[in-house]
Amino acid sequence: MAAATDAAAASCARHTTGVCKANSPHPRGATAKCKDGTYSYSAHFRGTCSHHRGVKYWYR
């Protein structure tokens, strides 16, 4: 059963910017890594990393 949960968790929603890196190591709860190297914990996709040069990687 854990494999199904891992597979579901290892995918990203469709985004217009950034690259899906759901399987990459990242801080717990982070939803994205910004282009300036900071992490975002935003609950909403819109505006994520807007003050950090945009999204580089998505984690969900």
C-alpha angles and dihedrals in degrees: 000000000000091000091061091049092048091049092051092046092049096069133081131221113250110275132181094222136034131028128275111250099162092143094051121101111263138153114286110268096015112138097187146002114231125223090251091059099257123124126237125215093185117155091209127054097216112090095010110157091359091145093041102062094270137288120316099175134012120211097190 
